[in-house]
């Protein structure tokens, strides 16, 4: 997996965390670097851990699925992409209406609020870790890059939420879903020899 592919995948996987960070920013009267960093570290950490778990779990049975690995990677990425697109369309706010940010961290950024959100927004990355295993991706640089990307986008999301509200939340999730589907399609076409990889 090349740098551009990894970058697009990292951005795609980060969109759920970005969307929740936007909601977090809505509740903050004043965004500080510390608050934004706290949100970013929670989401970034779990975006590192979940793919690692998926990767090492998949390595246990990777040899058994070597003949269909490209189909597995495509199916997982396409499923995640479609799920993100559907979620983005279901939460698109009406004219002048704000989104439902009931799960946002609100005033507290403590573990009781943030841990469930961080786990929930990183579940998709678990499946991406399985894709990394079947594609023999170098896992440490990959998850490090995904974690750093999530951290940066989550910090930005907090500030964007404070300034712009939820205007970009659904659009970001939709874009992330499209990116994941295109990544899965590229993996499939490369393994089928449609174009070189």
N, C-alpha and C positions, 0 to 999 in steps of 0.2 A: 504494500500500500504506500503510494507516494505522499509527499507533503500536502499537495493540494487536496487529494482525496481525504487525508486525515483531518485537514483543516475543515473541510466541508462537513465531515462526519461529526467532528467536535462541536461545530456550530449547531448542527441539527439536533444533537443530543442535549445541548445546553438550553434549548428554547423553552422547555418546561420550567427549568430553574429561573430563566430570565423572566418568564411570565409571572411566576410567584414573587419574584423580586420586585417587579413593577407594583404588585399589590402591596408588598411590604412598604415600598416607598410612599404609597398613598396615605399610610397611617402615621408617617413621621412628620412632625412639625418642622424639624430641622435635620437634614441628613449630614452626618459627620463621616469622616473617613473610617472611623472605628466601627460605626454601625454598618456601613456598606461592606467593610472587610469581614465583619462577623457573618453577615448573610452569605457573602461570597465563599468564605472558608467552609461553612456548613455544606453548601451545595457542591463546591469543588471537591471536598474530601470524599463525599459519597459517590461522585462521578468518577473518582479513581477506584474506590473499593468495589463497586458493583461490577464493572467490567473485569476486574481481577478475579472475583468470585466466579463469574460466568466463564472466563477463560480457563481457569484451572479445573473447573467442573467438566467442561467440554473436552479438555485434554484426556480425560479418563476414557472417553469413548470416541475420540477423533479418528482413530484408525479404522473403526467399524463403519464410519460414514464418509470415508475418503472419496468414494465414487459419486456421492451426491452432495459434497461439501458446498459447491457453488449454488446449488438449489436451496440448501439450508440457509446460507448467508443471504441470498436474495429474498427468501420467504420471511426471514426475521426482519430485515431492514424494510421491506415493503410493508409488512404488518405494522411495524412501529410508525412508519410514515403515514399510512392510512389512518391509524389511530389518532395521531397528532392532528391530521387534517380534519377528521370528524370532530374532535374536541374543539378545535379552533372555530369551526362553523357553528357548533352548538352554543358557544359562549360569546359569539359576536354581538356586541351591545346594539340595541336599537338606537335610533336618532336621539342624541342627547342623554341616553341612558348609560349609567355606569355599569361595569361588569360586576358579577357577584364574586367578591373576594372574601367569602366567609372563612376560607381556610388560611387567610393571610396571618402572618405572625402578630399583627396588631402592635400594641405598644411594647410588648416583650419580645426580646430576641433570645430568651433563655432556652435551654435544651428541651423542656417540655413542649414548647411550641415549635422549635426549629427542627428537632430530630425527625418527627413524623413527616414534616414537609420535605426534608432532605432525602429521606428514604423514598417517599412517594415520587419525587421528581427524578430519581435516579434508577428506578426499576427498569426503564427502557435500556439503560446502559448495561444491565445484566445480560440482556439478549445480545447486545453489541459485542460483549466480551466473548460470547459463544461464537459469533462470527469471526472474531479475531483468531480464535483457536483453529477453526476450520480453514482459515486463510493463511495460517502460519505467520501471523503478524508479530513483529517484535513488540511484546506487550508493555514493557516498562516505558519506553519513549511514548508509545501510543496513549496509555492511560495518563501519563504525566501531562501530555499536551491537552488531552480532554479536560483534565482537572483544572489546568491553568486557564483554558478558554472559558470554562464554566465560571471560575472565580471572577475573571474580568467582566464577563457579560452580566453576571449577577450583580456585581458592584454597580455597573452602569445601569442595570434595570432598576435598582433602588432609586438612583437619582432621576431617571426618566419617569418613574412612577410619581415622584414628588412633583416634577415639573409638568408633565403632560397627562398624568392620569393613565387610564387604561386604553388610550387611543391605539397603541401599537401592540397590545397584548395578543389579541387573536391573530393579527397579521404575522407576528413573529412565530407563533406556533404553526401556522399554515406553511410559512416558508420553511421551517424546520422539517415538517412532514414531507414536503416536496423534495428537499435535499436528500433525505434518507431513502426515499423511493428511487431517486435517480442513482444514488450510490449502489443500491442493491441491483438495479438494472445493469449498471456498468460491470459489476462483478460477474453477473450471469453471462452477459454478452462476451466478456473477455474469456471466460472459461469455455464457452461454446465456440470460440474462435471467430466471432463476428468482427472483432477488432482486437489488435494486439494490446497486451498489458505489460 
